[in-house]
Amino acid sequence: MATLLQPDGYFLSATNPSATADQRDLEALALRVIAMPVVQQAKAQMAQRWKTIVGRDITPEALARFDELVEEFAFNYVLKAANSDPNYPKVLGHLYGPPHEWFGMKVPGSRGSGGDGPDQLYTIIPIDGRARFELHGQRLDATIGDVPFTLTGNPSLTMTLGILEWQDVKFDADGSFVITLDPEPANGRANHIQTKLEARWLFIRDCRADWRQTPNAYRIKRLDPPAAPPMSAIPAEVTLSCAVLSSTML
């Protein structure tokens, strides 16, 4: 039986660990950003490049879903842009997830960059390779299949810079755990990931062997003072999202 959470202003549900203030606020920001004209323009350019490269080889089946997948592809990168400030890191789940409605929002899907993954809950946390962080986790279901913690260095999350495997995580008696991330080697520390200067995100995959299993609950804490003020939603997120969308098909 899954452990219950204590709603506290960050966790907003006793049973859903992804219903957090971080998730709510980041999705609200992403909805604002995706609607901006400059992002819509970048999305249109990306779609045109796809069509140019594929040409007449595109099948009717693929073409029927093309616009839908373009929307999800764009929203995937806007979500990453919204959670790209390691000075004020947040926990963002439901990456590569389907459309959903909660907190008064209709949130688009974000599967266009990776496809459906119903067995996994994908989570990203922005990381600065020069700073120190603590990831506080709570295991809510003892039987969950696998949860690799991967340090990645690019927006497509394919450049692996370090990893902590689930079987190597040490837990407290109540199922909680703390993972440290910093530039120093572990030197005997359990639950440690040594960061790199080129690190961008911590990418977490809660992999379920059964859809009834509950993913872990996470909070992130930056131990060092911020090195810069918070990024503005207008130049920072839009710049990153447009750069990714415009260059993806080059």
Secondary structure by P-SEA (a helix, b strand, c coil): cbbbbcccccccccccccccaaaaaaaaaaaaaaacaaaaaaaaaaaaaaaaaacccccaaaaaaaaaaaaaaaaaaaaaaaaccccbbbbbccccccccccccccccccccccccccccbbbbbbbcccbbbbbbbbbccccccbbbbbbbccccccccccccccccccccccccbbbbbcccccccccbbbbbccccccbbbbbccccccbbbbbbcccccccccccccccccaaaaaaaaaaacccc
